[in-house]
Amino acid sequence: MITMPLTSAPVPGRVCWLCKHIKFYPGSPGYSSWTPSESFELGCNKEYWEFEQWEDALSDFRRKLQSAETCASFEER
């Protein structure tokens, strides 16, 4: 991950989900043994954070989305 640039003052209530840099891919099921499935992806296209679905707790997910409050790269979509 890359170090996130910080704002001079937090913006309460701002979340990554509202940023144009959010990366979301729901994944897809496999159709057969010849066409494997693709994994779910959620994170920041600026590579500031990535949600690890098998490792992160709900509190980690919440903290990552709320990191937009202090992210200088936040751009509303």
N, C-alpha and C positions, 0 to 999 in steps of 0.2 A: 504494500500500500504506500501511497505517496502522502506526505505530510500536508494536511489541509491548511490553507491560509485562513487566518482568523480576522473577523471584523473587529473594529475598535469597541463596539458595544453590542451585546446580544440583542436579537430581535425575537422576543417571546412569541411562541405560537407558530413560528415558521418551521415547516418540515420539508424534508427532502422529497417527499411525494409530490410536492407542488413545484419542484425545480425541473428545468428543462434537461438537466444532466442525469436524471434518474434512469437507471437501466433496469428494465423488467422484461423477462422472457418466461412465459408460463411453462415452457417445456412441451414435449409431445410424447405420446405413448408409442411404443414399438408396435409395428404391425405384424411382425413375424421374427423368427430368429435371424433373418437376413437383414432386417431393417430395425436396428436397435433404437431405443428411446433416447430422447435428449433431456438433459436435466433442467430444472427450474433455475433461473438466475435473477438475482435482485441485488442492486448495488448502485454505485456512482460511476458514471462514464469517465469522470476525472480520476478515477481509481483511488478516491479517498477512503472508501469502505466497500465491503462486500458482505452480503448476508450469507452465512454458512448454515444452511438449513439443518444439518445434522449435528452442529456444534454449538450454535448460538441459542441462548435462552431468550425468552420473550423480553426480558429486561435489556438484553444486548440489542435486540432488534429495535426496541423503542429508543434506546440511546443513539443508535446509528441514524434513525430517521430524524431525531431531534438535533442532530449535529448541524443541521441547516441554520439553527439559531445563531451560530457563530461563524458560519462559512462565508468567506469573502467571495467565493466563486458562485454563490447562489444566484440563479436567474430564473425568475418566475416564468412558467410556460404560458 
